[in-house]
């Protein structure tokens, strides 16, 4: 078994994470694929925090690249339509959160009972 540190294991882990990030959205899945690849390459596993950091960084870079690629292909009209849709969704979410908070406040408010009157 090869040690993780002082070898090319970080390159192996990074490449595995990059490949996984292209088809997986959850960092935990990226970590699992990275672990599988290190085991397959007979490499000692590093601390989980190392794998987690690699997965988070690769995930963020991959999502940013994908976002840039998609937004470059959108027309100005498509961008405006998406902005309007996102605005509607944000307002809807805010109103649902307000309604939920009001409902929760009413449930948690002290109620008068006949025996206390």
C-alpha positions as CSV (number, residue, x, y, z in Angstrom):
1,X,0.0,0.0,0.0
2,X,1.3,3.4,-1.0
3,X,1.2,6.3,1.5
4,X,-1.0,9.2,0.6
5,X,1.5,11.9,1.5
6,X,4.7,12.1,-0.4
7,X,3.3,10.3,-3.5
8,X,1.1,11.1,-6.5
9,X,-1.9,10.1,-4.4
10,X,-3.2,13.7,-4.2
11,X,-3.2,13.8,-8.1
12,X,-5.1,10.5,-8.1
13,X,-7.7,11.8,-5.6
14,X,-8.1,15.1,-7.5
15,X,-8.6,13.5,-10.8
16,X,-11.1,11.1,-9.3
17,X,-13.0,14.0,-7.7
18,X,-13.0,15.9,-11.0
19,X,-14.4,13.0,-12.9
20,X,-17.1,12.4,-10.3
21,X,-18.1,16.0,-10.1
22,X,-19.0,16.0,-13.8
23,X,-21.9,13.6,-13.1
24,X,-22.6,14.0,-9.4
25,X,-24.0,16.9,-7.5
26,X,-23.4,16.0,-3.9
27,X,-20.0,16.4,-2.4
28,X,-20.4,13.2,-0.3
29,X,-20.8,11.2,-3.5
30,X,-17.6,12.8,-4.8
31,X,-15.8,11.8,-1.6
32,X,-17.1,8.2,-2.0
33,X,-15.8,8.0,-5.6
34,X,-12.5,9.4,-4.6
35,X,-12.2,6.9,-1.7
36,X,-13.1,4.1,-4.2
37,X,-10.4,5.2,-6.6
38,X,-7.7,5.5,-3.9
39,X,-8.5,2.0,-2.7
40,X,-8.4,0.7,-6.3
41,X,-5.0,2.3,-6.7
42,X,-3.8,0.7,-3.4
43,X,-3.3,4.1,-1.7
44,X,-3.6,4.7,2.0
45,X,-6.6,7.0,2.7
46,X,-5.9,10.5,4.1
47,X,-7.9,12.1,6.8
48,X,-11.5,12.6,5.9
49,X,-11.1,16.4,6.1
50,X,-8.6,16.1,3.3
51,X,-11.0,14.2,1.1
52,X,-13.9,16.6,2.1
53,X,-11.8,19.6,1.2
54,X,-10.8,18.2,-2.2
55,X,-14.5,17.3,-2.9
56,X,-15.8,20.7,-1.9
57,X,-13.2,22.6,-4.0
58,X,-13.7,20.4,-7.1
59,X,-17.5,20.6,-6.7
60,X,-17.4,24.4,-6.5
61,X,-15.1,24.8,-9.5
62,X,-17.1,22.3,-11.6
63,X,-20.5,24.0,-10.8
64,X,-19.0,27.4,-11.6
65,X,-17.7,26.2,-14.9
66,X,-21.0,24.6,-15.7
67,X,-22.8,27.8,-14.8
68,X,-20.6,29.9,-17.0
69,X,-21.0,27.5,-19.9
70,X,-24.8,27.6,-19.7
71,X,-25.0,31.4,-19.2
72,X,-22.8,32.1,-22.1
73,X,-25.2,30.3,-24.4
74,X,-28.3,32.1,-23.2
75,X,-29.7,35.0,-25.2
76,X,-30.4,38.3,-23.4
77,X,-34.2,37.5,-23.6
78,X,-33.6,34.1,-22.0
79,X,-31.6,35.7,-19.2
80,X,-34.4,38.3,-18.6
81,X,-37.0,35.5,-18.6
82,X,-35.0,33.5,-16.0
83,X,-34.5,36.6,-13.9
84,X,-38.3,37.1,-13.9
85,X,-38.9,33.5,-13.0
86,X,-36.3,33.7,-10.2
87,X,-38.0,36.8,-8.9
88,X,-41.4,35.1,-8.8
89,X,-39.9,32.1,-7.0
90,X,-38.2,34.3,-4.4
91,X,-41.4,36.2,-3.7
92,X,-43.3,33.0,-3.4
93,X,-40.7,31.5,-1.1
94,X,-40.8,34.7,1.1
95,X,-44.6,34.6,1.3
96,X,-44.5,30.9,2.3
97,X,-41.9,31.5,4.9
98,X,-44.0,34.5,6.3
99,X,-47.1,32.3,6.4
100,X,-45.2,29.5,8.1
101,X,-43.7,31.8,10.7
102,X,-47.1,33.3,11.4
103,X,-48.7,29.9,11.7
104,X,-45.9,28.7,14.0
105,X,-46.3,31.8,16.2
106,X,-50.0,31.2,16.5
107,X,-49.4,27.5,17.5
108,X,-46.8,28.5,20.1
109,X,-48.8,31.5,21.6
110,X,-50.3,30.9,25.0
111,X,-54.0,30.2,24.8
112,X,-56.6,31.3,27.3
113,X,-58.7,28.4,28.6
114,X,-62.1,28.5,30.2
115,X,-60.6,27.4,33.5
116,X,-58.4,30.4,33.7
117,X,-61.2,32.9,33.1
